Amino acid sequence: MTRPAETVELLVCIKCRQGQDAPEDAERPGAALYRALSGDAVPGVTITPVECLSNCSRGCTIALRGPGRWTYVYGNLDPAQHPELIRDKAAKYAATADGLVPWRERPEHFRKNCIARLPPLVPPAPNLGEM
């Protein structure tokens, strides 16, 4: 069973500096990533800017979440190199019922840069027929 894609949210840390000092008036890499992702929407995915995902030492950071789905946090993202990769991952995530994209279908960058995987806030009801 596939959930409606509109329940998926892509969080983008806009405060990220990619571990670098930047002048206060310069656009932060996280804000540049959010701007790049906002240009071309992923059907059924809402892109939301957030103040901080507390992963400052591992580059730009995003999270994918949705009701009944596992939440994933990814780092080491680059605003110039990774927007298409992120869109692809978000589309694959949205196409699942539980947020679990098969390992081999995940872009390599996401396999190597997963910061955290959190279970659904409200887990799916158990299948009592399997007991």
C-alpha positions as CSV (number, residue, x, y, z in Angstrom):
1,M,0.0,0.0,0.0
2,T,1.4,3.4,-0.9
3,R,0.5,6.5,1.1
4,P,-0.5,9.7,-0.6
5,A,2.7,11.6,-1.5
6,E,1.4,14.9,-0.1
7,T,2.1,13.7,3.4
8,V,5.8,13.9,2.8
9,E,7.9,16.8,4.1
10,L,11.4,17.7,3.1
11,L,13.1,19.8,5.9
12,V,16.1,21.9,4.9
13,C,18.4,23.5,7.4
14,I,18.8,27.1,6.2
15,K,21.3,28.1,8.9
16,C,24.0,25.6,7.8
17,R,27.4,27.1,6.9
18,Q,28.9,23.8,5.8
19,G,31.3,24.1,8.7
20,Q,32.8,27.3,7.3
21,D,32.9,30.8,8.6
22,A,31.0,33.1,6.3
23,P,30.4,36.9,6.4
24,E,27.1,37.7,8.2
25,D,25.7,39.3,5.0
26,A,26.6,36.3,2.8
27,E,24.0,33.7,1.9
28,R,24.5,30.6,3.9
29,P,25.0,27.3,2.1
30,G,21.9,25.9,3.8
31,A,19.8,28.8,2.5
32,A,21.2,28.3,-1.0
33,L,20.3,24.6,-0.9
34,Y,16.7,25.5,0.2
35,R,16.5,28.1,-2.7
36,A,17.8,25.6,-5.2
37,L,15.3,22.9,-4.1
38,S,12.4,25.4,-4.0
39,G,12.8,26.1,-7.7
40,D,11.5,22.7,-9.0
41,A,8.9,21.1,-6.8
42,V,8.8,17.4,-6.2
43,P,5.1,16.3,-6.7
44,G,3.6,15.6,-3.3
45,V,6.5,16.8,-1.3
46,T,6.4,20.0,0.8
47,I,9.8,21.7,1.2
48,T,10.1,23.4,4.5
49,P,13.0,25.6,5.8
50,V,14.0,25.0,9.4
51,E,16.4,27.0,11.6
52,C,18.7,24.1,12.6
53,L,18.9,20.4,12.4
54,S,21.9,20.3,14.8
55,N,24.3,18.6,12.4
56,C,26.6,21.6,11.9
57,S,29.8,19.6,11.5
58,R,28.5,17.5,8.6
59,G,27.6,20.0,5.9
60,C,24.2,21.0,4.7
61,T,21.5,18.8,6.3
62,I,18.0,17.7,5.3
63,A,15.3,15.4,6.8
64,L,12.5,13.5,5.2
65,R,9.4,12.7,7.2
66,G,5.8,11.8,6.9
67,P,3.0,10.3,9.0
68,G,3.5,6.6,9.6
69,R,6.9,6.8,7.9
70,W,10.4,6.5,9.2
71,T,12.2,9.8,9.3
72,Y,15.7,10.1,7.8
73,V,18.3,12.8,8.4
74,Y,21.0,13.3,5.8
75,G,24.2,15.4,5.8
76,N,27.2,16.4,3.7
77,L,25.0,17.9,1.0
78,D,26.1,20.6,-1.3
79,P,23.8,23.3,-2.7
80,A,25.4,23.3,-6.1
81,Q,25.9,19.5,-6.6
82,H,23.0,17.8,-4.8
83,P,19.6,19.4,-5.5
84,E,18.6,16.8,-8.2
85,L,19.9,14.0,-6.1
86,I,17.7,15.3,-3.2
87,R,14.7,15.6,-5.4
88,D,15.2,12.0,-6.6
89,K,15.5,10.7,-3.0
90,A,12.4,12.7,-1.9
91,A,10.4,11.2,-4.8
92,K,11.5,7.7,-3.9
93,Y,10.7,8.3,-0.3
94,A,7.2,9.7,-1.1
95,A,6.5,6.6,-3.2
96,T,6.8,4.3,-0.2
97,A,4.2,3.5,2.4
98,D,6.6,3.6,5.3
99,G,9.6,5.7,4.2
100,L,11.8,2.7,3.7
101,V,13.4,3.0,0.3
102,P,15.3,-0.3,-0.5
103,W,19.0,0.0,0.1
104,R,20.0,-0.5,-3.6
105,E,17.5,2.1,-4.8
106,R,19.0,4.8,-2.5
107,P,21.5,7.1,-4.2
108,E,25.0,6.3,-3.0
109,H,25.4,9.7,-1.3
110,F,22.4,8.9,0.9
111,R,23.7,5.4,1.8
112,K,26.9,7.0,3.1
113,N,25.6,10.1,4.7
114,C,22.6,9.0,6.8
115,I,22.9,10.8,10.1
116,A,19.8,9.3,11.8
117,R,16.8,7.1,11.1
118,L,13.9,7.5,13.5
119,P,10.8,5.3,13.7
120,P,7.4,6.6,12.9
121,L,5.8,8.7,15.8
122,V,2.7,6.5,15.5
123,P,3.8,3.1,14.3
124,P,1.5,1.2,12.0
125,A,-1.0,-1.2,13.6
126,P,0.4,-4.7,14.0
127,N,-0.8,-7.3,11.6
128,L,-2.5,-9.7,14.1
129,G,-2.9,-12.3,11.4
130,E,0.8,-13.0,11.5
131,M,0.8,-13.9,15.2
